[in-house]
């Protein structure tokens, strides 16, 4: 019988994941695939953060760089200019809020943690910035370890696998070992839906998500409004909320502990219904 991790230590604040929790997405970018350009002033972002917290988000994930297919890595200076004022404003208004920094750059991660963020969410698993793992270890904060084949710029140029679920699992196990060796205690794994995966790869991963429970760490599912939903439904990201809720329920049934979403209230409703069902 596996003994999964039941709490995440966020700067001394223990977050329980005995029941699934929601991470709300706050993209401070001009070009994200769904909400790019909508959070360009502090007042708007703080209001959105407040609504997400009211709706039940446990964590707010703040990102200053788009990771949509084809996106380029922006400068550290530009990323810091986008995220630090937002972190400062949210911490000032909601000091109890748990903030995550969504970045591939260790300098940004460190500055964000020092400004009040409590987790690091790195889509690149330390592959874009070789200092990332050492930085996470030195900061002593939880780390979200995600699988991506390639980089945002090239990840959707014909990604291929012999067995996507086993290759992603092997990768995450190997990287988890490196993090453990550095003394990183709290690791959350994310199979990286849409990051270097074709449509069938995403659905195979979702069907087999339960196999990641062998790692005995929390599983994060980031499915919100992604192309794996709107391509099947032949709609737009703006019309993909219903599909998101459906796949979030599947992820919960497969063992996901954290849902990373644009729409917190609907994700919380999905969790409530899932819990009632069980």
SULTA-V913747 format. One record per helix or strand of 2 or more residues. SS is the DSSP state (alpha for helix, beta for strand). FROM is the first residue (numbers start at 1). TO is the last residue. If there is no record, write none. Layout:
((SS FROM TO) (SS FROM TO))
This chain:
((beta 7 10) (beta 13 16) (beta 21 27) (alpha 42 55) (beta 59 63) (alpha 76 93) (beta 98 102) (alpha 106 115) (beta 119 122) (alpha 132 139) (beta 142 146) (alpha 164 181) (beta 187 190) (alpha 199 207) (alpha 209 215) (beta 219 221) (alpha 227 233) (alpha 237 239) (alpha 241 253) (beta 258 261) (alpha 264 277))
